[in-house]
Amino acid sequence: MEYEAKPDGRLWALIIIAAAIIPSMVAVELAVPGFQARFGVSPGSPSTSGGGVSSGVAVQVIMPAGVSVEHNLNFQPSTITLVVGKNNSVTWTNKDGADHTVTFLTGPAGVNLGSISDPDVGSGQSFTITLSTPGTYTYHCNFHPAWMHGTITVVAA
């Protein structure tokens, strides 16, 4: 008697189930508040760059409602200019139902980009920093990097 190998349908069933469940889990992770990973820094905690020069009024940047799913939305405004000593603070406010990040990608030499980034700005929360080193800074949201990105130009007074 000779043994004939037959394909096991259980493996294909598992692959099909995983293909259906994993994208759903990712969608929930990105769209539902409180389901996103939290990373060690308190949301909304302020940080400063380079010792900081006290600034007057902070420039407001909004994460608008729906930005987590609407690819035509972005940080509002997505491009800003700050003047050291006059308005060199910026506050991001999350008006969306999902969490977002303010993760700096580039900046002037000597600026610790990790120290000015916020890994989790929860729904309804704000995050403020003061930038005292002139130059161009770019940032994005780690959860939605394809469409949520911005640029800050800091100029000397």
C-alpha positions in Angstrom: 0.0 0.0 0.0 1.4 3.3 -1.0 0.7 6.6 0.8 -0.6 9.5 -1.2 -0.1 13.0 0.3 -3.2 15.2 0.2 -3.2 18.9 0.8 -4.4 20.0 4.2 -7.3 22.5 3.8 -6.8 23.7 7.4 -3.7 25.8 6.4 -5.6 27.5 3.6 -8.5 28.2 5.9 -6.1 29.8 8.5 -4.5 32.0 5.8 -7.9 33.2 4.6 -9.1 34.0 8.1 -5.9 35.9 8.9 -6.2 37.8 5.6 -9.7 38.9 6.7 -8.9 39.7 10.4 -5.6 41.4 10.3 -6.6 44.4 8.1 -9.7 44.9 10.3 -7.5 45.0 13.4 -5.2 47.6 11.7 -8.2 49.7 10.8 -9.4 49.6 14.4 -5.9 50.5 15.6 -5.8 53.6 13.4 -9.3 54.8 13.8 -10.6 54.1 17.3 -9.3 56.3 20.1 -7.6 54.4 22.9 -6.7 51.4 20.8 -3.4 52.8 19.6 -0.1 51.9 21.2 1.2 54.3 23.9 4.9 54.9 24.1 6.3 56.0 27.5 6.0 59.8 27.2 2.9 61.4 28.7 0.6 62.7 26.0 0.5 66.5 25.9 3.6 66.9 27.9 5.6 70.0 26.9 9.2 70.0 25.8 11.6 72.6 24.6 14.6 72.7 22.3 17.9 74.4 23.1 17.1 76.0 26.5 14.3 77.9 24.9 13.6 81.6 24.6 10.3 82.5 26.1 7.8 83.3 23.5 4.6 85.3 23.4 1.6 83.6 21.8 1.9 80.0 20.5 1.0 79.3 16.9 -1.9 76.9 16.8 -1.9 73.8 14.6 -5.0 71.6 14.5 -5.3 67.9 13.8 -8.8 68.2 12.3 -11.7 65.8 12.8 -11.5 63.0 10.2 -7.8 63.4 9.4 -7.1 59.8 10.5 -9.3 58.5 7.6 -9.5 61.4 5.1 -6.3 61.4 3.0 -7.1 64.9 1.7 -6.8 66.4 5.3 -3.6 67.3 7.0 -2.2 69.3 9.9 -3.9 72.8 9.7 -1.8 74.7 8.8 0.8 72.3 7.6 3.5 75.0 7.0 4.3 77.7 9.5 7.0 80.2 10.3 8.1 81.1 13.8 10.2 84.0 15.0 12.5 83.4 17.9 11.5 85.4 21.0 8.2 86.6 19.4 6.1 83.5 18.5 8.5 80.6 18.6 6.1 78.2 20.4 3.7 76.0 18.6 0.7 74.0 20.0 -0.9 71.1 18.2 -4.4 70.3 19.3 -6.0 66.9 18.3 -9.6 67.4 17.3 -9.8 64.0 15.7 -11.2 60.9 17.3 -7.9 59.0 16.8 -4.5 59.5 18.4 -1.8 61.1 16.4 1.9 61.9 16.8 4.1 64.9 16.2 7.3 63.2 15.2 10.2 65.4 13.9 12.1 63.9 11.0 14.6 66.7 10.2 15.8 69.9 11.9 18.8 72.1 12.4 22.1 70.5 13.4 22.4 70.0 17.2 18.7 69.8 17.9 17.6 66.6 19.5 14.6 65.7 17.4 13.4 63.0 19.8 13.2 65.5 22.7 10.8 67.7 20.8 8.6 65.0 19.4 5.4 63.7 21.1 4.7 60.0 20.5 1.0 60.2 21.3 -1.4 63.2 21.2 -4.7 61.7 22.2 -8.1 62.8 21.1 -8.8 66.2 22.7 -5.3 66.7 23.9 -2.7 69.3 23.0 1.1 69.4 22.8 3.3 72.5 22.9 7.0 73.1 22.2 9.2 76.1 22.0 11.8 76.2 19.3 14.8 78.5 19.8 17.2 77.2 17.1 16.6 78.8 13.7 16.2 76.5 10.7 13.7 74.2 9.0 12.0 71.4 10.8 9.9 68.7 9.2 7.5 66.4 11.0 4.8 63.8 10.5 2.3 61.6 12.3 3.7 58.1 12.7 0.2 56.6 12.4 -0.6 58.5 9.2 2.7 59.5 7.5 1.4 59.3 4.0 -0.7 62.4 4.3 -0.1 64.0 7.8 3.1 66.0 7.5 4.2 69.5 8.1 7.1 72.0 8.0 8.2 74.6 10.5 10.6 77.4 9.6 12.2 79.1 12.6 13.9 82.5 11.9 15.9 84.7 14.2 14.3 87.9 15.5 
